[in-house]
């Protein structure tokens, strides 16, 4: 009996297994090929159903040229409110974040000393007014009466004496003249004439004395009138002290210089403050300003009143409109840029001072751009690019595009689509290059 080597026997078994597996694989491939041919034969002659879509036209419109820059929002006005006078804070009425109107009370200082000075000044006014009335009484004037020297009793009496002396002088002068003529004719003795001449000279002396007395009385009355004026001046000085004391009381009340929001309040009740101590900081944020730096090459194209568009990270889907209000005439020699300020309405206080902002300024000049509806642009997440399907004779043509700005539901196409081409606006996910479509 012949023995079989166990090793050769194992090899023969493996060989038989491989041959069997290969035959089985060929049989399966043949069956699959036949099935494929059968399916191909069955589907031959069947057309693919068109994809229903909506379409719109790519339009050409003027694209304004813009200067884009970044900057920061700043308050239109910022004020560190300080008292006009030194004193102790007795009350604080405003807190951080509160909106206060112009003239609203921010804080109150102790006003006791100011009120005491006011009472003292008011007493001084009364005393000065009494001195005026006393001086008027000395001249016989009524309160607030008008001064007339001839109406003063002393002056009237002196004037009467002067008038009487003048009358006596006239009589004496007439007698002297008459008796002088009689002496010349020899009708009267010289001794008689000399008596009348002496009377005339005496009357003349009395006139001179009466005149001097009248002038003295008038001067005395004028001096008394000056006393009235001095007393009235003292009244005005006292009234000025009253006004000063009232202002000192008013200065103890610290008010908002304009309407705005309190951003800081470093002072508390009980602190002693001076005119250099800020009690609070107030910001006027409506309107609010944005400050940006613009390259010197773009400065000539920007002018006061030109429109701007402002975007902030806090409101990614919102743009804020404004206008250029200031252009710095100097260019920074280091950065070669100029500071531009724009003013933005901020009625709802959405914009806050210190926010980072991206600003677009509409400059002079512009060019034409192609725009398509926002719905016509498909963002391919796999390739991170944008696609648009252009419809040509019922067939979709795939275009990879570059997009620009978005406005009013339209997106600018920088490259890839021409004006007046028809683009698909729905079922973009189902479309592909060469797909047949049916416009609804």
Backbone torsions as a table, in degrees:
resi	resn	phi	psi	omega
1	UNK	NA	133.4	-177.4
2	UNK	-92.8	130.1	180.0
3	UNK	-90.0	142.7	177.3
4	UNK	-98.5	132.3	-179.3
5	UNK	-65.4	128.0	-178.3
6	UNK	-60.5	-33.0	-178.5
7	UNK	-66.7	-46.6	177.8
8	UNK	-62.9	-34.1	178.9
9	UNK	-64.8	-39.2	179.0
10	UNK	-66.1	-38.7	-179.7
11	UNK	-66.2	-41.2	179.8
12	UNK	-62.4	-37.7	179.5
13	UNK	-65.5	-42.6	-179.9
14	UNK	-65.6	-39.4	179.9
15	UNK	-63.0	-42.7	178.0
16	UNK	-62.6	-37.3	-179.4
17	UNK	-66.2	-41.8	-179.8
18	UNK	-65.4	-42.0	179.9
19	UNK	-62.5	-39.4	179.4
20	UNK	-65.8	-42.4	-179.4
21	UNK	-65.5	-39.5	179.9
22	UNK	-65.2	-41.6	178.8
23	UNK	-63.3	-40.4	178.7
24	UNK	-63.8	-40.1	-179.6
25	UNK	-65.6	-42.9	179.5
26	UNK	-63.1	-38.6	178.8
27	UNK	-64.1	-39.1	-179.9
28	UNK	-67.1	-42.7	-179.9
29	UNK	-63.5	-39.3	178.7
30	UNK	-62.6	-42.7	179.4
31	UNK	-64.0	-39.6	-179.5
32	UNK	-67.4	-39.8	179.5
33	UNK	-63.8	-40.8	178.3
34	UNK	-63.8	-41.6	178.3
35	UNK	-61.8	-39.9	179.9
36	UNK	-63.8	-43.2	178.3
37	UNK	-63.5	-38.2	178.6
38	UNK	-64.3	-42.5	-178.6
39	UNK	-67.2	-38.8	178.4
40	UNK	-63.3	-39.2	178.2
41	UNK	-66.3	-34.9	-179.4
42	UNK	-71.7	-37.5	-176.5
43	UNK	-84.4	-13.9	-178.9
44	UNK	-60.8	130.5	179.0
45	UNK	98.5	-13.7	178.0
46	UNK	-86.8	134.7	178.1
47	UNK	-101.5	145.8	-179.6
48	UNK	-69.9	139.9	-179.2
49	UNK	-72.5	135.3	178.9
50	UNK	-68.9	153.2	-179.0
51	UNK	-92.6	128.5	-179.8
52	UNK	-76.8	129.7	-179.2
53	UNK	-142.4	168.1	168.0
54	UNK	-113.1	153.3	-175.6
55	UNK	-132.2	166.4	174.9
56	UNK	-153.6	169.9	-177.3
57	UNK	-98.0	143.4	168.6
58	UNK	-78.5	128.9	-174.7
59	UNK	-114.7	150.5	176.1
60	UNK	-102.5	132.6	177.1
61	UNK	-145.9	161.8	-178.7
62	UNK	-73.9	131.3	178.1
63	UNK	-104.2	115.5	-179.6
64	UNK	-65.7	142.0	176.2
65	UNK	-76.1	137.2	-177.4
66	UNK	-128.6	153.5	170.9
67	UNK	-109.3	120.7	-177.6
68	UNK	-107.0	134.4	179.1
69	UNK	-153.5	166.4	179.0
70	UNK	-115.4	154.9	-179.9
71	UNK	-167.8	-161.6	-176.9
72	UNK	-128.8	148.2	174.6
73	UNK	-82.7	137.7	177.8
74	UNK	-133.3	152.1	178.9
75	UNK	-66.0	147.0	178.6
76	UNK	-63.5	-36.6	175.1
77	UNK	-142.5	139.5	175.8
78	UNK	-129.3	129.0	-177.3
79	UNK	-136.2	128.6	170.4
80	UNK	-89.2	107.5	-173.9
81	UNK	-80.3	124.2	179.0
82	UNK	-128.7	152.6	179.4
83	UNK	-72.8	157.2	176.2
84	UNK	-78.3	-23.3	-178.4
85	UNK	-133.4	160.8	178.7
86	UNK	-79.5	152.2	178.3
87	UNK	170.8	176.5	179.8
88	UNK	-94.5	133.4	179.6
89	UNK	-74.0	124.2	179.3
90	UNK	-107.0	-16.0	178.6
91	UNK	-162.8	145.1	175.0
92	UNK	-126.8	126.1	-172.5
93	UNK	-103.9	-15.3	-175.1
94	UNK	-115.4	143.2	177.8
95	UNK	-118.8	164.5	-179.0
96	UNK	-61.4	134.2	178.9
97	UNK	93.0	-12.4	-179.1
98	UNK	-78.9	146.9	173.9
99	UNK	-93.7	130.6	-180.0
100	UNK	-125.5	144.4	178.2
101	UNK	-85.9	165.0	178.4
102	UNK	-61.2	130.1	-179.5
103	UNK	88.0	-4.1	179.1
104	UNK	-66.8	147.2	-178.5
105	UNK	-77.3	125.3	177.9
106	UNK	-93.8	-44.6	-178.3
107	UNK	-153.7	165.4	-178.9
108	UNK	-130.8	131.0	175.5
109	UNK	-99.0	162.6	177.7
110	UNK	-65.0	126.4	-175.5
111	UNK	-116.8	18.2	-177.3
112	UNK	-63.2	-48.9	-178.9
113	UNK	-61.9	-40.4	179.8
114	UNK	-64.4	-37.1	178.9
115	UNK	-70.4	-34.6	175.4
116	UNK	-64.7	-42.0	177.8
117	UNK	-64.9	-33.6	176.9
118	UNK	-65.9	-44.7	178.7
119	UNK	-61.8	-40.5	178.1
120	UNK	-63.8	-42.2	179.1
121	UNK	-66.4	-38.2	178.7
122	UNK	-65.7	-36.6	176.0
123	UNK	-65.8	-38.2	177.2
124	UNK	-63.1	-35.1	177.0
125	UNK	-63.8	-45.1	-179.8
126	UNK	-63.0	-40.7	179.4
127	UNK	-65.2	-41.7	179.5
128	UNK	-67.5	-36.7	177.3
129	UNK	-65.5	-36.3	176.9
130	UNK	-66.0	-37.6	177.8
131	UNK	-65.0	-35.3	177.1
132	UNK	-65.0	-46.5	-179.6
133	UNK	-62.9	-37.5	178.5
134	UNK	-65.3	-42.8	178.8
135	UNK	-66.3	-36.1	177.3
136	UNK	-66.7	-37.5	179.5
137	UNK	-64.7	-33.8	179.1
138	UNK	-63.1	-29.9	179.0
139	UNK	-95.7	-1.4	-179.6
140	UNK	76.9	21.3	178.9
141	UNK	-90.5	148.9	171.6
142	UNK	-78.7	168.2	-178.8
143	UNK	-60.2	127.7	-178.3
144	UNK	62.3	23.9	178.1
145	UNK	-73.2	160.5	-179.8
146	UNK	-89.4	133.9	-177.9
147	UNK	-77.4	131.5	173.5
148	UNK	-140.9	112.2	-172.7
149	UNK	-59.2	-38.1	-177.2
150	UNK	-68.7	-16.4	-179.3
151	UNK	-90.9	-4.3	179.8
152	UNK	-75.2	134.6	-176.2
153	UNK	-54.6	-46.3	-179.0
154	UNK	-60.8	-39.3	-180.0
155	UNK	-70.0	-39.3	178.7
156	UNK	-62.5	-42.4	178.9
157	UNK	-64.2	-43.9	179.6
158	UNK	-65.1	-35.1	179.7
159	UNK	-69.3	-36.0	177.3
160	UNK	-64.3	-43.8	177.7
161	UNK	-60.6	-38.5	-179.5
162	UNK	-67.2	-41.4	178.9
163	UNK	-64.3	-40.7	178.5
164	UNK	-63.7	-41.5	179.6
165	UNK	-65.0	-37.2	176.9
166	UNK	-64.5	-38.9	178.7
167	UNK	-65.3	-43.2	178.1
168	UNK	-63.9	-36.2	178.9
169	UNK	-66.1	-41.1	179.6
170	UNK	-62.4	-41.7	178.6
171	UNK	-64.6	-43.5	-179.4
172	UNK	-66.3	-36.1	-179.7
173	UNK	-68.2	-40.3	178.3
174	UNK	-64.7	-42.1	179.3
175	UNK	-63.4	-41.9	-178.3
176	UNK	-63.1	-40.0	-179.2
177	UNK	-66.5	-42.2	-177.1
178	UNK	-66.3	-43.7	-177.8
179	UNK	-73.5	-26.4	175.7
180	UNK	-66.4	-38.3	177.4
181	UNK	-67.5	-38.7	178.8
182	UNK	-64.7	-35.8	177.2
183	UNK	-64.2	-40.2	-178.5
184	UNK	-66.2	-31.1	177.6
185	UNK	-86.9	-9.9	179.8
186	UNK	86.0	10.5	-178.5
187	UNK	-83.2	-21.0	-177.0
188	UNK	-132.4	144.3	179.4
189	UNK	-73.4	155.0	-179.8
190	UNK	-61.0	-33.8	-177.5
191	UNK	-65.5	-32.7	177.6
192	UNK	-68.2	-43.6	178.3
193	UNK	-60.3	-40.1	-178.3
194	UNK	-63.3	-32.6	177.7
195	UNK	-64.2	-43.9	-179.0
196	UNK	-72.2	-30.8	176.6
197	UNK	-66.5	-38.4	177.4
198	UNK	-65.6	-39.2	177.6
199	UNK	-61.6	-39.1	178.3
200	UNK	-64.1	-43.2	-179.3
201	UNK	-64.4	-37.1	178.7
202	UNK	-66.5	-41.7	178.1
203	UNK	-63.2	-37.7	177.5
204	UNK	-63.2	-39.8	179.2
205	UNK	-65.6	-39.2	178.4
206	UNK	-65.5	-37.2	177.3
207	UNK	-61.9	-44.9	179.9
208	UNK	-62.3	-40.7	-179.9
209	UNK	-67.0	-40.0	-179.7
210	UNK	-67.1	-37.0	178.3
211	UNK	-64.5	-42.5	178.0
212	UNK	-64.4	-38.0	178.7
213	UNK	-65.4	-39.5	177.8
214	UNK	-62.9	-45.1	179.2
215	UNK	-62.8	-38.1	178.8
216	UNK	-65.3	-41.6	179.2
217	UNK	-64.6	-40.8	179.1
218	UNK	-64.9	-42.5	178.7
219	UNK	-63.6	-39.4	178.4
220	UNK	-63.2	-39.9	178.8
221	UNK	-65.4	-40.1	178.5
222	UNK	-64.3	-38.6	177.4
223	UNK	-63.3	-39.9	176.9
224	UNK	-65.4	-35.9	176.8
225	UNK	-65.4	-37.2	175.0
226	UNK	-62.6	-34.3	176.0
227	UNK	-63.7	-37.1	176.9
228	UNK	-64.2	-44.6	180.0
229	UNK	-63.2	-38.7	178.0
230	UNK	-63.4	-40.4	178.5
231	UNK	-66.2	-37.9	177.3
232	UNK	-65.9	-37.9	175.7
233	UNK	-63.3	-36.8	177.0
234	UNK	-65.0	-34.5	176.2
235	UNK	-64.2	-44.5	180.0
236	UNK	-63.5	-39.3	178.1
237	UNK	-63.9	-40.5	178.8
238	UNK	-66.6	-37.7	177.8
239	UNK	-65.9	-34.6	175.8
240	UNK	-64.2	-39.3	176.6
241	UNK	-64.1	-35.2	176.8
242	UNK	-64.1	-45.4	179.5
243	UNK	-62.6	-38.9	178.3
244	UNK	-64.1	-41.8	179.0
245	UNK	-66.9	-38.2	177.3
246	UNK	-65.3	-38.7	177.0
247	UNK	-65.0	-37.0	177.7
248	UNK	-62.6	-37.4	176.4
249	UNK	-67.3	-43.2	178.5
250	UNK	-61.8	-35.0	-178.3
251	UNK	-69.2	-15.6	177.2
252	UNK	-77.1	-11.4	177.0
253	UNK	-100.5	119.3	-177.9
254	UNK	-97.3	120.6	-174.4
255	UNK	-117.6	159.0	178.9
256	UNK	-74.0	129.5	179.8
257	UNK	-72.8	-22.3	177.5
258	UNK	-156.9	169.0	-179.9
259	UNK	-75.3	138.8	179.8
260	UNK	174.5	-170.0	-178.3
261	UNK	-105.9	140.3	176.6
262	UNK	-78.6	120.2	-179.6
263	UNK	-103.6	-16.7	-179.7
264	UNK	-155.6	142.3	176.4
265	UNK	-143.3	81.6	-172.9
266	UNK	-78.6	-7.8	-174.2
267	UNK	-104.1	141.3	179.7
268	UNK	-120.4	166.7	178.6
269	UNK	-61.5	136.9	178.8
270	UNK	99.1	-16.2	179.7
271	UNK	-76.6	148.8	174.8
272	UNK	-96.7	125.2	-176.2
273	UNK	-120.9	157.1	175.2
274	UNK	-120.7	-177.9	-178.7
275	UNK	-68.8	-10.4	177.5
276	UNK	-105.1	8.7	-179.0
277	UNK	-99.7	115.2	177.0
278	UNK	-68.7	128.9	176.7
279	UNK	-90.6	-33.7	179.3
280	UNK	-161.6	161.7	175.2
281	UNK	-118.1	129.8	-177.9
282	UNK	-119.5	139.8	-179.2
283	UNK	-118.6	133.2	170.5
284	UNK	-97.5	109.9	-174.3
285	UNK	-108.8	6.5	174.6
286	UNK	-136.2	106.8	0.9
287	UNK	-74.6	167.5	177.4
288	UNK	-116.3	154.8	-177.2
289	UNK	-110.8	152.2	171.2
290	UNK	-123.4	134.1	179.2
291	UNK	-113.0	125.9	-179.4
292	UNK	-132.1	162.1	175.1
293	UNK	-109.9	126.1	-176.8
294	UNK	-115.5	136.7	179.4
295	UNK	-58.6	145.7	-175.9
296	UNK	-60.0	-27.0	179.8
297	UNK	-68.1	-25.4	-178.5
298	UNK	-94.5	-12.9	-176.3
299	UNK	-59.5	-41.1	-179.1
300	UNK	-62.1	-19.2	-177.9
301	UNK	-92.0	1.2	-178.3
302	UNK	-112.7	134.8	-179.5
303	UNK	-137.4	162.3	178.4
304	UNK	-60.7	134.8	179.2
305	UNK	92.3	-6.3	179.9
306	UNK	-72.2	142.9	-175.7
307	UNK	-73.0	149.2	177.0
308	UNK	-133.6	156.0	174.6
309	UNK	-124.1	128.8	-174.4
310	UNK	-119.0	133.8	176.4
311	UNK	-127.0	140.9	178.2
312	UNK	-127.7	155.5	-177.9
313	UNK	-65.0	-28.6	-177.6
314	UNK	-66.4	-25.5	-179.9
315	UNK	-130.7	79.3	-173.8
316	UNK	-65.7	-22.7	-177.0
317	UNK	-105.0	22.3	-175.5
318	UNK	-137.2	135.8	175.2
319	UNK	-114.3	143.4	-178.9
320	UNK	-113.5	131.3	-177.4
321	UNK	-94.5	148.5	178.1
322	UNK	-159.4	-175.2	179.2
323	UNK	-135.3	151.6	176.8
324	UNK	-72.0	129.1	-178.1
325	UNK	-116.2	-18.1	-178.5
326	UNK	-154.3	141.6	176.0
327	UNK	-129.6	118.3	-179.9
328	UNK	-64.5	126.0	-178.1
329	UNK	-71.3	-14.5	-178.7
330	UNK	-102.8	145.8	176.3
331	UNK	-105.3	132.0	179.0
332	UNK	-63.9	120.9	-177.2
333	UNK	-67.8	-18.9	-179.8
334	UNK	-83.4	-49.5	-177.7
335	UNK	-93.7	-9.4	-177.3
336	UNK	54.7	44.5	179.8
337	UNK	-139.7	159.4	178.5
338	UNK	-117.3	147.7	-179.7
339	UNK	-85.1	126.9	177.9
340	UNK	-114.3	136.8	175.5
341	UNK	-114.3	137.8	176.4
342	UNK	-129.4	147.5	-178.4
343	UNK	-107.6	135.1	-175.3
344	UNK	-128.2	133.2	174.6
345	UNK	-67.9	136.3	-175.2
346	UNK	-138.7	55.5	-174.2
347	UNK	-62.4	-35.6	-177.9
348	UNK	-93.4	7.6	178.8
349	UNK	56.7	31.2	178.2
350	UNK	-70.5	-36.5	-179.3
351	UNK	-87.9	136.3	-177.9
352	UNK	-120.0	147.7	178.2
353	UNK	-62.0	134.2	-179.7
354	UNK	99.0	-10.6	179.5
355	UNK	-65.7	144.7	173.3
356	UNK	-79.9	135.1	-174.7
357	UNK	-134.1	145.3	171.3
358	UNK	-106.4	125.1	-171.0
359	UNK	-119.2	134.6	173.2
360	UNK	-117.7	124.4	-179.7
361	UNK	-109.4	125.1	177.8
362	UNK	-72.3	117.6	-178.8
363	UNK	-103.3	170.6	-179.8
364	UNK	-67.9	142.5	-179.3
365	UNK	91.3	170.7	179.8
366	UNK	178.8	-178.8	178.2
367	UNK	-147.1	176.1	-178.4
368	UNK	-91.0	144.8	178.1
369	UNK	-137.1	158.7	179.4
370	UNK	-101.3	131.7	-179.0
371	UNK	-125.2	141.9	174.8
372	UNK	-127.6	158.3	176.3
373	UNK	-58.5	149.4	-179.6
374	UNK	-58.9	-32.1	-178.2
375	UNK	-70.2	-14.8	-177.4
376	UNK	-84.2	-6.7	-176.5
377	UNK	-102.8	124.3	179.2
378	UNK	-105.9	123.5	178.4
379	UNK	-91.4	111.0	-179.9
380	UNK	-83.5	108.5	-177.5
381	UNK	-67.4	-30.4	-176.9
382	UNK	-67.9	-43.0	-176.7
383	UNK	-104.2	-3.9	180.0
384	UNK	55.9	43.3	174.3
385	UNK	-134.5	171.8	-176.8
386	UNK	-109.7	142.6	-177.4
387	UNK	-128.1	148.8	175.2
388	UNK	-134.8	138.1	177.7
389	UNK	-102.2	115.3	176.9
390	UNK	-92.5	131.6	-176.6
391	UNK	-96.5	118.6	178.9
392	UNK	-124.9	111.4	178.6
393	UNK	52.1	45.9	175.5
394	UNK	78.2	9.9	-179.6
395	UNK	-122.0	138.0	179.7
396	UNK	-83.2	129.6	176.1
397	UNK	-113.7	121.4	-177.3
398	UNK	-78.6	129.0	176.1
399	UNK	-125.0	127.3	170.9
400	UNK	-88.7	124.7	-169.4
401	UNK	-122.0	163.4	169.4
402	UNK	-112.0	130.3	-174.9
403	UNK	-105.2	156.5	177.5
404	UNK	-117.3	-129.6	-176.5
405	UNK	-77.9	159.1	177.0
406	UNK	-119.1	132.7	179.1
407	UNK	-154.1	134.6	175.4
408	UNK	52.1	40.3	176.6
409	UNK	81.6	5.3	178.3
410	UNK	-119.7	147.9	179.1
411	UNK	-118.1	133.9	178.3
412	UNK	-76.5	133.7	176.7
413	UNK	-103.1	112.6	-178.8
414	UNK	-77.6	-41.5	-178.3
415	UNK	-141.8	135.8	170.7
416	UNK	124.0	-25.6	-177.1
417	UNK	-135.5	140.2	177.6
418	UNK	-102.3	160.6	178.1
419	UNK	-63.3	146.6	177.2
420	UNK	74.2	1.2	174.1
421	UNK	-75.9	150.0	-179.9
422	UNK	-91.1	129.9	-178.4
423	UNK	-122.4	147.4	177.3
424	UNK	-76.4	142.6	-179.1
425	UNK	-123.6	6.0	177.2
426	UNK	-149.5	162.1	180.0
427	UNK	53.8	36.2	-178.0
428	UNK	-65.0	-31.6	-178.5
429	UNK	-65.2	-25.3	-178.8
430	UNK	-89.2	-13.0	-175.4
431	UNK	-83.0	154.8	176.2
432	UNK	-153.3	170.8	-179.4
433	UNK	-60.2	122.3	178.5
434	UNK	88.3	-0.1	-179.2
435	UNK	-66.2	137.8	175.9
436	UNK	-82.1	141.7	-175.1
437	UNK	-130.3	158.6	175.8
438	UNK	-127.1	119.1	-177.1
439	UNK	-80.3	127.3	-179.5
440	UNK	-92.3	NA	NA
